[in-house]
């Protein structure tokens, strides 16, 4: 079975960005960013994905990854 997973933790950690700072930088609710960072999100808000892709200058397939479980 394949599942969509957040790659936000790896992306932020590799750049030394703390999630509180990230939430402030993109002007988004900390709790929602934290859930995505910890891969606890049940769904991914489209506006959050847009902001994160802009912030990290990445494509959606770098932010969300499909993994075999």
Secondary structure, 3 states (H helix, E strand, C coil): CEEEEECHHHHHHHCCCCHHHHHHHCCCCHHHHHHHHCCCCCCCCHHHHHHHHHHHCCCHHHHEEEEEC
